Amino acid sequence: MGPHDDRIRAAMTRLLAGESTNSTGSLTVTALAAEAGLHRQDVYRSGLIDEWNDRCKQLVDGDVGQHAHLARIADLEEKLADSNRKAKRYRTERDEHAQRIRALANRVVLLDLEVQDLHHRLNDASNVTTLRKPAQDPEAA
């Protein structure tokens, strides 16, 4: 038994169960080494490479592989459905915000028109001519 066999066996178990934590999860020696936290050469030197190849072949060829693939597909379908629900919620929020922005933009336009109208009224009011008092006739006083 090699010095890394326990780590390699634990990594094999995780990869074959589709529960990788440190690798891509693919059934390759590179992924096995990454999952075990070792170099590929350590995996090849351990003597477990034949067992790894046999178990991968059984998984791919046997019912276990079919079950693992179906479980992985179901998991991915669930994640896809969750992503679709989130995307729908985000689109709804985006559309609501866009509608609010349009409403506020319309209010800004109306307020701008009111300001312009008030400026015109103010200008019209300042064009009023004031009447001068008639000059007092010094003789009449």
C-alpha positions as CSV (number, residue, x, y, z in Angstrom):
1,M,0.0,0.0,0.0
2,G,1.4,3.4,-1.0
3,P,1.6,6.5,1.1
4,H,-1.2,8.3,-0.7
5,D,-3.6,5.3,-1.2
6,D,-6.2,6.5,1.3
7,R,-6.4,10.0,-0.3
8,I,-6.6,8.4,-3.7
9,R,-9.4,6.0,-2.7
10,A,-11.4,8.8,-1.1
11,A,-11.0,10.9,-4.2
12,M,-12.1,7.9,-6.3
13,T,-15.2,7.5,-4.2
14,R,-16.1,11.2,-4.6
15,L,-15.5,11.2,-8.3
16,L,-17.4,8.0,-9.0
17,A,-20.3,9.3,-6.9
18,G,-20.3,12.5,-8.9
19,E,-19.5,14.6,-5.8
20,S,-16.1,16.1,-6.6
21,T,-14.9,18.9,-4.4
22,N,-11.4,19.7,-5.8
23,S,-11.6,18.9,-9.5
24,T,-13.8,19.1,-12.6
25,G,-15.4,15.8,-11.7
26,S,-14.4,14.1,-15.0
27,L,-13.4,10.5,-14.8
28,T,-9.7,11.1,-15.8
29,V,-6.4,10.5,-14.0
30,T,-5.8,14.2,-14.0
31,A,-9.1,14.8,-12.2
32,L,-8.4,12.0,-9.8
33,A,-5.0,13.5,-8.9
34,A,-6.6,17.0,-8.5
35,E,-9.4,15.5,-6.3
36,A,-6.8,13.8,-4.1
37,G,-4.6,16.9,-4.0
38,L,-1.7,15.0,-5.6
39,H,0.4,15.1,-8.8
40,R,-0.6,12.7,-11.5
41,Q,2.7,10.8,-11.1
42,D,1.7,10.1,-7.4
43,V,-1.5,8.4,-8.7
44,Y,0.4,6.4,-11.3
45,R,3.0,5.3,-8.7
46,S,0.3,4.2,-6.1
47,G,-0.6,1.1,-8.0
48,L,-4.3,2.1,-7.8
49,I,-4.4,3.1,-11.5
50,D,-5.7,-0.3,-12.7
51,E,-8.5,-0.2,-10.1
52,W,-9.4,3.3,-11.1
53,N,-9.5,2.3,-14.8
54,D,-11.6,-0.8,-14.0
55,R,-14.1,1.2,-11.9
56,C,-14.5,3.9,-14.5
57,K,-15.1,1.3,-17.1
58,Q,-17.7,-0.4,-15.0
59,L,-19.4,2.9,-14.3
60,V,-19.6,3.8,-17.9
61,D,-20.7,0.4,-19.0
62,G,-22.9,-0.6,-16.1
63,D,-26.2,0.4,-14.5
64,V,-24.3,2.3,-11.9
65,G,-23.0,4.7,-14.6
66,Q,-26.5,5.0,-16.0
67,H,-27.9,5.8,-12.5
68,A,-25.1,8.3,-11.8
69,H,-25.7,10.0,-15.2
70,L,-29.5,10.2,-14.6
71,A,-28.9,11.6,-11.2
72,R,-26.5,14.2,-12.6
73,I,-29.0,15.1,-15.4
74,A,-31.8,15.5,-12.8
75,D,-29.6,17.7,-10.7
76,L,-28.7,19.9,-13.7
77,E,-32.3,20.1,-14.8
78,E,-33.2,21.3,-11.3
79,K,-30.5,23.9,-11.4
80,L,-31.7,25.0,-14.9
81,A,-35.3,25.3,-13.6
82,D,-34.1,27.4,-10.7
83,S,-32.0,29.6,-13.0
84,N,-35.1,30.1,-15.3
85,R,-37.2,31.1,-12.3
86,K,-34.6,33.6,-11.2
87,A,-34.3,34.9,-14.8
88,K,-38.1,35.4,-15.0
89,R,-38.1,37.2,-11.6
90,Y,-35.3,39.5,-12.7
91,R,-37.0,40.2,-16.1
92,T,-40.2,41.1,-14.2
93,E,-38.2,43.4,-11.8
94,R,-36.4,45.0,-14.8
95,D,-39.7,45.6,-16.6
96,E,-41.3,47.2,-13.5
97,H,-38.3,49.5,-13.0
98,A,-38.4,50.4,-16.7
99,Q,-42.1,51.3,-16.3
100,R,-41.3,53.4,-13.2
101,I,-38.5,55.2,-15.1
102,R,-40.9,56.0,-18.0
103,A,-43.5,57.4,-15.6
104,L,-40.9,59.5,-13.8
105,A,-39.6,60.8,-17.1
106,N,-43.1,61.8,-18.1
107,R,-43.5,63.6,-14.8
108,V,-40.2,65.5,-15.4
109,V,-41.5,66.6,-18.8
110,L,-44.8,67.8,-17.3
111,L,-43.0,69.7,-14.5
112,D,-40.7,71.3,-17.1
113,L,-43.7,72.5,-19.0
114,E,-45.2,73.9,-15.9
115,V,-41.9,75.7,-15.1
116,Q,-41.8,77.2,-18.6
117,D,-45.5,78.3,-18.3
118,L,-44.7,80.0,-14.9
119,H,-41.7,81.7,-16.5
120,H,-43.9,83.1,-19.3
121,R,-46.5,84.3,-16.8
122,L,-43.8,86.0,-14.8
123,N,-42.4,87.7,-17.9
124,D,-45.9,88.8,-18.9
125,A,-46.5,90.2,-15.4
126,S,-43.3,92.2,-15.5
127,N,-44.4,93.9,-18.7
128,V,-47.1,95.8,-16.8
129,T,-46.5,99.5,-17.2
130,T,-47.0,101.5,-14.1
131,L,-49.0,104.7,-14.2
132,R,-47.4,107.9,-13.1
133,K,-49.1,110.2,-10.8
134,P,-50.2,113.2,-12.5
135,A,-48.0,116.1,-11.8
136,Q,-49.6,118.4,-9.3
137,D,-50.4,121.8,-10.6
138,P,-48.7,124.2,-8.3
139,E,-51.4,126.8,-8.8
140,A,-54.1,124.3,-7.8
141,A,-52.5,123.6,-4.5
